[in-house]
Amino acid sequence: MKTIGIIANPSSGKDIRRLVAHATVIDNYEKVNIVERIILAAQKFGTEKIYIMPDTYEIGYKAKNNLIYLKQLGIDVEILDMT
């Protein structure tokens, strides 16, 4: 079975170094979009299952639900239970 794992950190891309250096800051909505694109690309390349690490902003849940709503999710996406 072809599987991949995704870890999306809602805090990354917003640390003080980026702010002080005037670097690009990536918000959590864009991270949801990135995860959606990763899932769609993985689907096209034959991935059968994707595991996503849970996070405080629920990036994985939002990406999965958006793709279900759009009827674009064709593979098994599991948000891991880390309790």
All heavy atoms as an XYZ file, in Angstrom:
659
protein
N       0.846     -1.172      0.000
C       0.000      0.000      0.000
C       0.903      1.251      0.000
O       1.838      1.348      0.774
C      -0.915      0.015      1.227
C      -1.772      1.243      1.246
S      -2.740      1.570      2.742
C      -3.622      0.111      3.045
N       0.588      2.185     -0.855
C       1.340      3.439     -0.925
C       0.719      4.444      0.038
O      -0.432      4.830     -0.118
C       1.304      3.994     -2.337
C       1.923      3.080     -3.356
C       1.758      3.654     -4.731
C       2.188      2.652     -5.769
N       1.913      3.129     -7.116
N       1.497      4.834      1.049
C       0.997      5.773      2.050
C       1.980      6.924      2.231
O       3.174      6.779      1.977
C       0.787      5.096      3.414
O       2.039      4.598      3.871
C      -0.205      3.965      3.332
N       1.456      8.055      2.673
C       2.303      9.177      3.061
C       1.763      9.759      4.362
O       0.618      9.516      4.736
C       2.383     10.277      1.980
C       1.018     10.923      1.733
C       2.966      9.743      0.693
C       1.099     12.153      0.857
N       2.595     10.537      5.025
C       2.195     11.223      6.243
C       2.412     12.715      6.086
O       3.360     13.145      5.429
N       1.537     13.495      6.689
C       1.633     14.951      6.626
C       1.633     15.506      8.046
O       0.781     15.146      8.852
C       0.451     15.558      5.840
C       0.443     15.056      4.401
C       0.505     17.085      5.884
C      -0.788     15.482      3.616
N       2.591     16.374      8.320
C       2.621     17.111      9.581
C       2.548     18.584      9.222
O       3.452     19.120      8.581
C       3.895     16.820     10.388
C       3.988     15.337     10.716
C       3.922     17.674     11.658
C       5.300     14.937     11.361
N       1.464     19.239      9.601
C       1.289     20.670      9.336
C       1.294     21.396     10.679
O       0.475     21.110     11.542
C      -0.022     20.915      8.598
N       2.207     22.311     10.843
C       2.366     23.032     12.101
C       1.742     24.421     11.993
O       2.238     25.255     11.235
C       3.850     23.139     12.437
C       4.110     23.817     13.749
O       3.207     24.341     14.391
N       5.361     23.816     14.175
N       0.660     24.706     12.731
C       0.012     26.010     12.638
C       0.883     27.159     13.143
O       0.649     28.314     12.806
C      -1.250     25.861     13.485
C      -0.985     24.731     14.390
C      -0.020     23.825     13.676
N       1.911     26.860     13.917
C       2.773     27.919     14.450
C       3.949     28.255     13.539
O       4.544     29.315     13.666
C       3.313     27.510     15.819
O       2.248     27.341     16.712
N       4.297     27.351     12.638
C       5.439     27.629     11.774
C       5.091     28.723     10.776
O       3.940     28.911     10.401
C       5.864     26.359     11.028
O       4.897     26.016     10.066
N       6.077     29.427     10.347
C       5.867     30.503      9.392
C       5.421     31.801     10.027
O       5.123     32.767      9.333
N       5.357     31.839     11.348
C       4.931     33.057     12.037
C       5.859     33.411     13.193
O       5.485     34.184     14.058
C       3.521     32.876     12.583
C       2.470     32.726     11.540
C       1.131     32.697     12.195
C       0.453     31.434     11.764
N      -0.732     31.119     12.457
N       7.042     32.840     13.218
C       7.922     33.097     14.354
C       8.553     34.491     14.274
O       8.476     35.177     13.264
C       8.978     32.006     14.502
C       9.930     31.930     13.322
O       9.754     32.705     12.371
O      10.849     31.101     13.366
N       9.170     34.916     15.336
C       9.706     36.269     15.459
C      10.787     36.548     14.424
O      10.914     37.667     13.932
C      10.214     36.532     16.910
C      10.561     38.007     17.120
C      11.421     35.671     17.222
C       9.365     38.900     17.095
N      11.568     35.529     14.067
C      12.620     35.748     13.061
C      12.032     36.189     11.733
O      12.561     37.066     11.063
C      13.451     34.480     12.877
C      14.267     34.113     14.107
C      14.861     32.752     13.981
N      13.746     31.792     14.017
C      13.866     30.503     13.842
N      15.036     29.976     13.578
N      12.831     29.711     13.898
N      10.912     35.580     11.345
C      10.268     35.969     10.084
C       9.717     37.391     10.174
O       9.800     38.153      9.226
C       9.135     35.004      9.749
C       9.622     33.649      9.328
C       8.414     32.790      8.943
N       8.793     31.720      8.072
C       9.051     31.838      6.777
N       8.973     32.990      6.195
N       9.398     30.806      6.062
N       9.135     37.724     11.313
C       8.563     39.059     11.473
C       9.641     40.139     11.463
O       9.497     41.171     10.810
C       7.750     39.126     12.765
C       6.536     38.206     12.835
C       5.907     38.248     14.216
C       5.517     38.570     11.780
N      10.734     39.899     12.180
C      11.822     40.874     12.251
C      12.511     41.025     10.896
O      12.886     42.121     10.494
C      12.834     40.459     13.346
C      14.077     41.316     13.312
C      12.176     40.532     14.709
N      12.645     39.944     10.152
C      13.329     39.972      8.856
C      12.402     40.406      7.718
O      12.818     40.462      6.572
C      13.902     38.593      8.546
N      11.142     40.687      8.050
C      10.141     41.072      7.043
C       9.975     39.989      5.984
O       9.765     40.284      4.807
C      10.491     42.417      6.399
C      10.626     43.521      7.393
N       9.546     44.059      8.048
C      11.722     44.156      7.873
C       9.967     44.989      8.878
N      11.277     45.076      8.806
N      10.078     38.741      6.397
C       9.897     37.610      5.490
C       8.404     37.318      5.336
O       7.564     37.853      6.066
C      10.613     36.377      6.043
N       8.082     36.481      4.396
C       6.695     36.112      4.155
C       6.136     35.351      5.347
O       6.776     34.449      5.876
C       6.593     35.223      2.902
O       7.188     35.914      1.821
C       5.170     34.885      2.580
N       4.946     35.715      5.751
C       4.244     35.020      6.831
C       3.094     34.251      6.186
O       2.322     34.807      5.418
C       3.708     36.017      7.883
C       2.913     35.290      8.950
C       4.851     36.796      8.501
N       3.010     32.963      6.481
C       1.972     32.112      5.904
C       0.908     31.871      6.964
O       1.199     31.325      8.031
C       2.562     30.775      5.417
C       3.613     31.038      4.348
C       1.472     29.856      4.901
C       4.383     29.817      3.929
N      -0.339     32.270      6.655
C      -1.408     32.069      7.636
C      -1.950     30.645      7.551
O      -1.624     29.880      6.652
C      -2.513     33.111      7.474
C      -3.265     33.001      6.155
O      -3.086     32.020      5.429
O      -4.047     33.922      5.863
N      -2.783     30.306      8.530
C      -3.285     28.934      8.610
C      -4.263     28.582      7.493
O      -4.389     27.430      7.116
C      -3.900     28.682      9.979
C      -2.844     28.626     11.061
O      -1.709     28.235     10.800
N      -3.187     29.032     12.253
N      -4.967     29.574      6.947
C      -5.851     29.294      5.808
C      -5.039     28.813      4.611
O      -5.449     27.896      3.903
C      -6.659     30.544      5.427
C      -7.635     30.977      6.478
C      -7.431     32.135      7.197
C      -8.758     30.210      6.765
C      -8.325     32.542      8.177
C      -9.657     30.603      7.744
C      -9.439     31.768      8.436
O     -10.317     32.147      9.414
N      -3.888     29.435      4.394
C      -3.035     29.014      3.291
C      -2.460     27.623      3.554
O      -2.286     26.832      2.627
C      -1.914     30.019      3.047
C      -1.015     29.661      1.882
C      -1.763     29.492      0.558
O      -2.824     30.112      0.365
O      -1.284     28.717     -0.287
N      -2.191     27.298      4.807
C      -1.694     25.956      5.138
C      -2.749     24.903      4.832
O      -2.434     23.811      4.368
C      -1.252     25.889      6.598
C       0.001     26.702      6.841
C       0.371     26.716      8.297
C       1.509     27.691      8.501
N       1.814     27.918      9.887
N      -4.024     25.213      5.077
C      -5.110     24.302      4.713
C      -5.105     24.096      3.199
O      -5.199     22.962      2.717
C      -6.488     24.835      5.186
C      -7.625     23.989      4.624
C      -6.556     24.864      6.701
N      -4.952     25.180      2.443
C      -4.897     25.076      0.978
C      -3.711     24.240      0.520
O      -3.827     23.439     -0.424
C      -4.807     26.470      0.338
C      -6.086     27.242      0.476
O      -7.168     26.671      0.526
N      -5.981     28.556      0.550
N      -2.567     24.400      1.163
C      -1.379     23.617      0.805
C      -1.625     22.135      1.053
O      -1.307     21.291      0.215
C      -0.148     24.122      1.587
C       0.242     25.516      1.106
C       1.015     23.153      1.463
C       1.252     26.226      1.999
N      -2.205     21.799      2.209
C      -2.489     20.395      2.520
C      -3.496     19.824      1.518
O      -3.354     18.683      1.069
C      -2.963     20.229      3.983
C      -3.475     18.826      4.244
C      -1.830     20.575      4.942
N      -4.498     20.609      1.134
C      -5.450     20.150      0.116
C      -4.728     19.824     -1.188
O      -4.991     18.787     -1.813
C      -6.511     21.213     -0.152
C      -7.522     21.361      0.948
C      -8.506     22.494      0.682
O      -8.581     23.004     -0.457
O      -9.210     22.878      1.628
N      -3.817     20.689     -1.605
C      -3.085     20.450     -2.853
C      -2.186     19.223     -2.743
O      -2.031     18.469     -3.710
C      -2.291     21.698     -3.241
C      -3.205     22.854     -3.648
C      -2.463     23.991     -4.304
N      -1.420     24.588     -3.493
C      -1.569     25.643     -2.710
N      -2.746     26.228     -2.581
N      -0.546     26.133     -2.038
N      -1.591     19.004     -1.577
C      -0.768     17.809     -1.369
C      -1.628     16.559     -1.497
O      -1.232     15.586     -2.144
C      -0.068     17.851      0.011
C       0.985     18.957      0.031
C       0.545     16.503      0.353
C       1.532     19.255      1.417
N      -2.803     16.572     -0.882
C      -3.702     15.414     -0.950
C      -4.114     15.139     -2.395
O      -4.082     13.998     -2.857
C      -4.941     15.631     -0.053
C      -4.536     15.628      1.426
C      -6.004     14.558     -0.317
C      -5.634     16.086      2.376
N      -4.497     16.185     -3.124
C      -4.919     16.005     -4.522
C      -3.777     15.489     -5.381
O      -3.975     14.612     -6.241
C      -5.472     17.317     -5.083
C      -6.799     17.776     -4.479
C      -7.151     19.172     -4.986
C      -7.911     16.787     -4.780
N      -2.567     15.993     -5.174
C      -1.411     15.523     -5.942
C      -1.092     14.072     -5.610
O      -0.818     13.262     -6.507
C      -0.202     16.409     -5.668
N      -1.145     13.725     -4.319
C      -0.873     12.351     -3.904
C      -1.883     11.384     -4.528
O      -1.522     10.279     -4.954
C      -0.906     12.243     -2.376
N      -3.130     11.808     -4.599
C      -4.178     11.013     -5.246
C      -3.818     10.701     -6.687
O      -3.937      9.572     -7.138
C      -5.461     11.859     -5.260
C      -6.606     11.298     -4.573
C      -7.769     12.261     -4.472
O      -8.359     12.214     -3.444
N      -8.133     13.072     -5.432
N      -3.384     11.720     -7.399
C      -3.045     11.574     -8.823
C      -1.862     10.640     -9.041
O      -1.755      9.995    -10.079
C      -2.739     12.931     -9.454
C      -3.928     13.832     -9.546
C      -4.863     13.378    -10.627
C      -5.999     14.355    -10.780
N      -7.015     13.914    -11.677
N      -0.960     10.568     -8.064
C       0.231      9.738     -8.210
C       0.075      8.348     -7.595
O       1.050      7.633     -7.419
C       1.452     10.450     -7.629
C       1.953     11.548     -8.519
C       1.659     12.864     -8.249
C       2.697     11.249     -9.659
C       2.097     13.875     -9.078
C       3.142     12.256    -10.496
C       2.851     13.575    -10.208
N      -1.149      7.975     -7.252
C      -1.416      6.600     -6.832
C      -1.324      6.315     -5.347
O      -1.352      5.150     -4.949
N      -1.233      7.330     -4.522
C      -1.221      7.107     -3.082
C      -2.580      6.558     -2.661
O      -3.609      7.000     -3.145
C      -0.934      8.427     -2.334
O       0.331      8.916     -2.769
C      -0.913      8.220     -0.833
N      -2.561      5.578     -1.782
C      -3.795      4.932     -1.357
C      -4.285      5.432      0.002
O      -5.473      5.351      0.293
C      -3.590      3.423     -1.310
C      -3.256      2.842     -2.677
C      -2.781      1.400     -2.605
O      -2.747      0.825     -1.502
O      -2.434      0.862     -3.669
N      -3.363      5.917      0.836
C      -3.762      6.371      2.170
C      -2.832      7.485      2.626
O      -1.637      7.451      2.358
C      -3.720      5.221      3.169
C      -4.235      5.603      4.536
C      -4.624      4.402      5.349
C      -5.299      4.873      6.617
N      -6.173      3.917      7.181
N      -3.420      8.459      3.319
C      -2.651      9.568      3.876
C      -2.968      9.663      5.364
O      -4.134      9.644      5.760
C      -3.002     10.902      3.184
C      -2.609     10.846      1.707
C      -2.315     12.071      3.883
C      -2.986     12.079      0.917
N      -1.912      9.747      6.156
C      -2.049      9.975      7.588
C      -1.677     11.433      7.865
O      -0.677     11.921      7.349
C      -1.114      9.067      8.391
C      -1.448      7.611      8.275
C      -0.746      6.780      7.414
C      -2.471      7.062      9.042
C      -1.045      5.438      7.305
C      -2.777      5.716      8.943
C      -2.063      4.906      8.078
O      -2.363      3.582      7.972
N      -2.488     12.101      8.674
C      -2.210     13.494      9.024
C      -2.133     13.619     10.533
O      -3.005     13.140     11.257
C      -3.287     14.446      8.465
C      -3.355     14.339      6.936
C      -3.003     15.885      8.892
C      -4.407     15.213      6.296
N      -1.081     14.277     10.985
C      -0.899     14.537     12.410
C      -1.880     15.628     12.842
O      -2.005     16.646     12.162
C       0.532     15.007     12.641
C       0.866     15.228     14.052
S       1.413     13.688     14.726
C       2.781     14.221     15.656
N      -2.594     15.433     13.942
C      -3.525     16.467     14.408
C      -2.774     17.705     14.911
O      -1.611     17.618     15.300
C      -4.282     15.783     15.547
C      -3.367     14.718     16.024
C      -2.561     14.278     14.837
N      -3.438     18.845     14.867
C      -2.839     20.084     15.358
C      -3.930     20.949     15.980
O      -5.119     20.658     15.844
C      -2.151     20.838     14.210
C      -3.121     21.253     13.141
O      -3.704     22.340     13.271
O      -3.311     20.490     12.174
N      -3.524     22.001     16.634
C      -4.477     22.847     17.361
C      -5.427     23.609     16.443
O      -6.545     23.923     16.836
C      -3.737     23.863     18.251
O      -2.830     24.617     17.443
C      -2.961     23.161     19.356
N      -5.016     23.923     15.231
C      -5.872     24.651     14.295
C      -6.732     23.708     13.450
O      -7.630     24.135     12.748
C      -5.013     25.537     13.379
C      -5.830     26.449     12.514
C      -6.482     27.552     13.053
C      -5.974     26.198     11.155
C      -7.247     28.384     12.259
C      -6.731     27.032     10.350
C      -7.361     28.124     10.912
O      -8.121     28.945     10.117
N      -6.478     22.414     13.538
C      -7.211     21.375     12.788
C      -7.055     21.539     11.277
O      -8.018     21.430     10.511
C      -8.677     21.345     13.198
C      -8.871     21.009     14.664
C     -10.317     20.868     15.076
O     -11.210     21.427     14.395
O     -10.558     20.178     16.075
N      -5.823     21.785     10.839
C      -5.532     21.960      9.420
C      -5.952     20.723      8.628
O      -6.596     20.838      7.585
C      -4.033     22.267      9.216
C      -3.709     23.643      9.800
C      -3.655     22.195      7.739
C      -2.228     23.970      9.869
N      -5.609     19.544      9.120
C      -5.950     18.301      8.424
C      -7.448     18.081      8.307
O      -7.954     17.705      7.252
N      -8.175     18.324      9.392
C      -9.634     18.169      9.370
C     -10.263     19.119      8.359
O     -11.157     18.739      7.602
C     -10.244     18.439     10.751
C      -9.967     17.379     11.782
C      -9.050     17.602     12.794
C     -10.631     16.162     11.746
C      -8.790     16.642     13.751
C     -10.391     15.192     12.698
C      -9.465     15.434     13.694
O      -9.220     14.470     14.631
N      -9.809     20.367      8.362
C     -10.384     21.360      7.450
C     -10.086     21.016      5.994
O     -10.966     21.135      5.137
C      -9.864     22.749      7.806
C     -10.424     23.232      9.122
C      -9.834     24.555      9.546
C     -10.430     24.929     10.914
N      -9.932     26.170     11.423
N      -8.866     20.578      5.714
C      -8.511     20.201      4.349
C      -9.345     19.004      3.888
O      -9.904     19.006      2.782
C      -7.022     19.878      4.257
N      -9.454     17.989      4.736
C     -10.232     16.802      4.402
C     -11.696     17.157      4.175
O     -12.299     16.744      3.167
C     -10.109     15.762      5.521
C     -10.880     14.491      5.275
C     -10.701     13.516      6.428
C     -11.548     12.277      6.228
N     -11.401     11.326      7.329
N     -12.279     17.937      5.076
C     -13.691     18.309      4.945
C     -13.948     19.159      3.701
O     -14.977     18.992      3.043
C     -14.171     19.027      6.203
C     -14.274     18.089      7.389
O     -14.398     16.880      7.220
N     -14.210     18.644      8.577
N     -13.031     20.069      3.371
C     -13.182     20.872      2.158
C     -13.198     19.986      0.919
O     -14.016     20.176      0.016
C     -12.056     21.903      2.031
C     -12.176     23.030      3.016
O     -13.210     23.212      3.652
N     -11.112     23.797      3.157
N     -12.289     19.009      0.869
C     -12.226     18.128     -0.297
C     -13.440     17.201     -0.379
O     -13.907     16.890     -1.469
C     -10.931     17.319     -0.287
C      -9.664     18.148     -0.506
C      -8.424     17.281     -0.336
C      -9.680     18.810     -1.875
N     -13.961     16.780      0.762
C     -15.191     15.976      0.767
C     -16.350     16.819      0.248
O     -17.131     16.370     -0.590
C     -15.488     15.424      2.184
C     -14.474     14.348      2.565
C     -16.913     14.886      2.271
C     -14.546     13.913      4.022
N     -16.451     18.043      0.733
C     -17.523     18.947      0.304
C     -17.460     19.194     -1.208
O     -18.488     19.228     -1.888
C     -17.421     20.268      1.065
C     -18.433     21.293      0.619
C     -19.769     21.185      1.015
C     -18.074     22.345     -0.203
C     -20.710     22.110      0.601
C     -18.997     23.283     -0.616
C     -20.321     23.157     -0.216
O     -21.253     24.070     -0.636
N     -16.257     19.338     -1.743
C     -16.079     19.581     -3.181
C     -16.130     18.298     -4.015
O     -15.977     18.346     -5.233
C     -14.738     20.295     -3.426
C     -14.627     21.690     -2.821
C     -13.185     22.191     -2.924
C     -15.591     22.641     -3.515
N     -16.306     17.158     -3.329
C     -16.348     15.838     -3.979
C     -15.075     15.549     -4.763
O     -15.109     14.964     -5.847
C     -17.573     15.723     -4.882
C     -18.884     15.799     -4.115
C     -20.054     15.657     -5.048
C     -21.350     15.537     -4.404
N     -22.004     16.278     -3.582
N     -13.932     15.919     -4.189
C     -12.642     15.696     -4.828
C     -11.788     14.674     -4.090
O     -10.730     14.301     -4.579
C     -11.871     17.010     -4.935
C     -12.500     18.014     -5.865
C     -11.708     19.298     -5.949
O     -11.008     19.686     -5.011
N     -11.821     19.965     -7.078
N     -12.234     14.246     -2.919
C     -11.437     13.304     -2.131
C     -11.714     11.887     -2.597
O     -12.838     11.390     -2.476
C     -11.763     13.450     -0.640
C     -10.874     12.649      0.303
C      -9.430     13.115      0.201
C     -11.359     12.786      1.729
N     -10.679     11.230     -3.129
C     -10.848      9.881     -3.646
C     -10.003      8.841     -2.946
O      -9.950      7.694     -3.374
N      -9.297      9.233     -1.878
C      -8.470      8.278     -1.144
C      -8.789      8.388      0.348
O      -9.456      9.312      0.793
C      -6.959      8.522     -1.381
C      -6.542      9.930     -0.958
C      -6.592      8.261     -2.817
C      -5.053     10.182     -1.064
N      -8.272      7.434      1.097
C      -8.495      7.406      2.542
C      -7.534      8.377      3.224
O      -6.319      8.249      3.093
C      -8.282      5.988      3.057
C      -8.616      5.834      4.528
O      -9.355      6.691      5.062
O      -8.143      4.864      5.137
N      -8.077      9.364      3.917
C      -7.281     10.320      4.690
C      -7.655     10.124      6.154
O      -8.812     10.261      6.525
C      -7.563     11.778      4.249
C      -6.816     12.750      5.149
C      -7.190     11.980      2.798
N      -6.657      9.791      6.963
C      -6.906      9.535      8.382
C      -6.145     10.540      9.228
O      -4.936     10.704      9.077
C      -6.459      8.123      8.740
C      -6.689      7.772     10.190
C      -6.231      6.366     10.539
O      -6.129      5.524      9.642
O      -5.961      6.134     11.737
N      -6.888     11.220     10.102
C      -6.257     12.105     11.083
C      -5.933     11.240     12.287
O      -6.818     10.604     12.872
C      -7.206     13.258     11.499
C      -7.854     13.936     10.292
C      -6.462     14.250     12.375
C      -6.943     14.582      9.308
N      -4.674     11.177     12.641
C      -4.240     10.300     13.724
C      -4.801     10.736     15.061
O      -4.963     11.937     15.322
C      -2.718     10.262     13.793
C      -2.023      9.723     12.552
C      -0.518      9.895     12.678
C      -2.380      8.262     12.334
N      -5.081      9.773     15.922
C      -5.535     10.037     17.287
C      -4.318      9.991     18.185
O      -3.741      8.932     18.402
C      -6.570      8.993     17.711
C      -7.088      9.234     19.111
O      -6.911     10.355     19.646
O      -7.704      8.311     19.666
N      -3.914     11.147     18.689
C      -2.695     11.224     19.486
C      -2.968     11.283     20.991
O      -2.093     11.626     21.761
C      -1.890     12.470     19.059
C      -1.531     12.483     17.601
S      -0.597     11.064     17.045
C       0.988     11.426     17.743
N      -4.184     10.923     21.417
C      -4.496     10.970     22.847
C      -4.068      9.721     23.550
O      -3.786      8.726     23.038
C      -6.005     11.190     23.069
O      -6.734     10.158     22.432
C      -6.403     12.548     22.567
